[in-house]
Amino acid sequence: MCNALNSLSENQSLLKIASWSNPWLVGAICLSMALHFLILYVDPLPVIFQIRPLSWPQWVVVLKMSLPVIFMDEALKYLARNYIEPGNQLLEEEEELQRMRGAGLMEAVDSTE
């Protein structure tokens, strides 16, 4: 589920992007997690789906298998941002400045230059 959040941006880190920028994705992740826990831990659903609830050691294994995927994706984003496409970040910053100027937010900055 965290990997879905990591897909919000191709180059930007998950730590720099507001996770609430896509409320539909956040809602889908919350609903999915709630349904998983419901099926795992609320009787009689484990019997109906023929599963057993996970123990704490099993949850630790799940985390140990999930976290490296997030770390690897962040490392790939770092490499793409800094070594593969370093000019794109400057273009994005310039576009952001132009949007701010268009919105009248940069008048104070422009008057000092």
TIPABA-998570 format. One record per residue (C-alpha): residue number from 0; residue in one letter; x, y, z. Coordinates in Angstrom, 2 decimals. Layout:
! TIPABA-998570
{NUM, "a", {X, Y, Z}} ...
This chain:
! TIPABA-998570
{0, "m", {0.00, 0.00, 0.00}} {1, "c", {2.89, 2.36, 0.73}} {2, "n", {4.25, 1.65, -2.73}} {3, "a", {1.07, 3.20, -4.15}} {4, "l", {1.91, 6.39, -2.24}} {5, "n", {5.44, 6.18, -3.56}} {6, "s", {4.01, 6.29, -7.08}} {7, "l", {2.61, 9.80, -6.57}} {8, "s", {5.72, 11.19, -8.23}} {9, "e", {8.23, 9.72, -10.61}} {10, "n", {11.17, 11.73, -9.27}} {11, "q", {10.22, 13.40, -5.99}} {12, "s", {10.73, 11.68, -2.66}} {13, "l", {7.75, 10.44, -0.69}} {14, "l", {8.98, 12.62, 2.18}} {15, "k", {8.71, 15.81, 0.11}} {16, "i", {5.28, 15.18, -1.41}} {17, "a", {2.15, 15.80, 0.62}} {18, "s", {0.49, 12.41, 0.86}} {19, "w", {-2.87, 14.20, 0.92}} {20, "s", {-2.28, 15.55, -2.59}} {21, "n", {-4.36, 12.64, -3.89}} {22, "p", {-7.22, 12.12, -1.41}} {23, "w", {-8.77, 9.35, -3.53}} {24, "l", {-5.59, 7.30, -3.29}} {25, "v", {-5.36, 7.84, 0.47}} {26, "g", {-9.02, 6.83, 0.84}} {27, "a", {-8.48, 3.70, -1.26}} {28, "i", {-5.45, 2.71, 0.83}} {29, "c", {-7.36, 3.23, 4.10}} {30, "l", {-10.35, 1.25, 2.82}} {31, "s", {-8.12, -1.55, 1.58}} {32, "m", {-6.25, -1.79, 4.88}} {33, "a", {-9.51, -1.71, 6.85}} {34, "l", {-10.92, -4.55, 4.76}} {35, "h", {-7.73, -6.59, 5.19}} {36, "f", {-7.87, -6.22, 8.98}} {37, "l", {-11.61, -6.93, 8.98}} {38, "i", {-11.14, -10.18, 7.09}} {39, "l", {-8.17, -11.19, 9.24}} {40, "y", {-9.46, -10.40, 12.71}} {41, "v", {-13.29, -10.19, 12.82}} {42, "d", {-15.12, -13.49, 13.39}} {43, "p", {-16.53, -15.32, 11.36}} {44, "l", {-14.69, -13.80, 8.37}} {45, "p", {-11.42, -15.74, 8.85}} {46, "v", {-13.43, -18.97, 8.81}} {47, "i", {-15.40, -17.93, 5.72}} {48, "f", {-12.25, -16.94, 3.81}} {49, "q", {-10.34, -19.93, 5.23}} {50, "i", {-7.45, -17.89, 6.62}} {51, "r", {-5.83, -17.45, 10.02}} {52, "p", {-4.91, -14.12, 11.61}} {53, "l", {-1.26, -13.14, 11.41}} {54, "s", {0.88, -13.33, 14.53}} {55, "w", {3.36, -10.59, 15.53}} {56, "p", {6.35, -12.49, 14.12}} {57, "q", {4.48, -12.87, 10.82}} {58, "w", {3.75, -9.11, 10.73}} {59, "v", {7.47, -8.48, 11.27}} {60, "v", {8.23, -10.67, 8.24}} {61, "v", {5.67, -8.71, 6.18}} {62, "l", {7.36, -5.43, 7.17}} {63, "k", {10.84, -6.80, 6.48}} {64, "m", {9.72, -7.76, 2.98}} {65, "s", {7.82, -4.52, 2.31}} {66, "l", {10.18, -1.82, 3.55}} {67, "p", {13.10, -2.63, 1.22}} {68, "v", {10.81, -2.02, -1.77}} {69, "i", {10.08, 1.50, -0.52}} {70, "f", {13.76, 2.18, 0.22}} {71, "m", {14.82, 0.92, -3.21}} {72, "d", {12.22, 3.07, -4.93}} {73, "e", {13.41, 6.13, -2.97}} {74, "a", {17.01, 5.34, -3.93}} {75, "l", {16.03, 5.08, -7.61}} {76, "k", {14.20, 8.41, -7.37}} {77, "y", {17.29, 9.98, -5.81}} {78, "l", {19.49, 8.67, -8.62}} {79, "a", {17.05, 9.87, -11.28}} {80, "r", {16.72, 13.28, -9.65}} {81, "n", {20.43, 13.91, -9.13}} {82, "y", {22.32, 11.95, -11.78}} {83, "i", {20.07, 10.90, -14.64}} {84, "e", {17.84, 13.96, -15.08}} {85, "p", {19.45, 16.76, -13.03}} {86, "g", {18.27, 19.53, -15.40}} {87, "n", {14.60, 18.67, -14.97}} {88, "q", {14.57, 19.85, -11.37}} {89, "l", {15.77, 23.30, -12.44}} {90, "l", {13.04, 23.42, -15.09}} {91, "e", {10.41, 22.48, -12.52}} {92, "e", {11.62, 25.22, -10.16}} {93, "e", {11.54, 27.77, -12.99}} {94, "e", {8.00, 26.73, -13.94}} {95, "e", {6.95, 27.08, -10.30}} {96, "l", {8.40, 30.61, -10.19}} {97, "q", {6.52, 31.50, -13.37}} {98, "r", {3.27, 30.18, -11.88}} {99, "m", {3.86, 32.23, -8.75}} {100, "r", {4.55, 35.34, -10.82}} {101, "g", {1.37, 34.71, -12.78}} {102, "a", {-0.59, 34.46, -9.52}} {103, "g", {0.92, 37.73, -8.23}} {104, "l", {2.77, 36.04, -5.40}} {105, "m", {6.22, 37.17, -6.53}} {106, "e", {5.60, 40.94, -6.73}} {107, "a", {7.73, 41.63, -3.67}} {108, "v", {10.58, 39.51, -5.01}} {109, "d", {10.41, 41.10, -8.46}} {110, "s", {10.48, 44.65, -7.04}} {111, "t", {13.71, 43.97, -5.14}} {112, "e", {15.57, 42.67, -8.21}} 
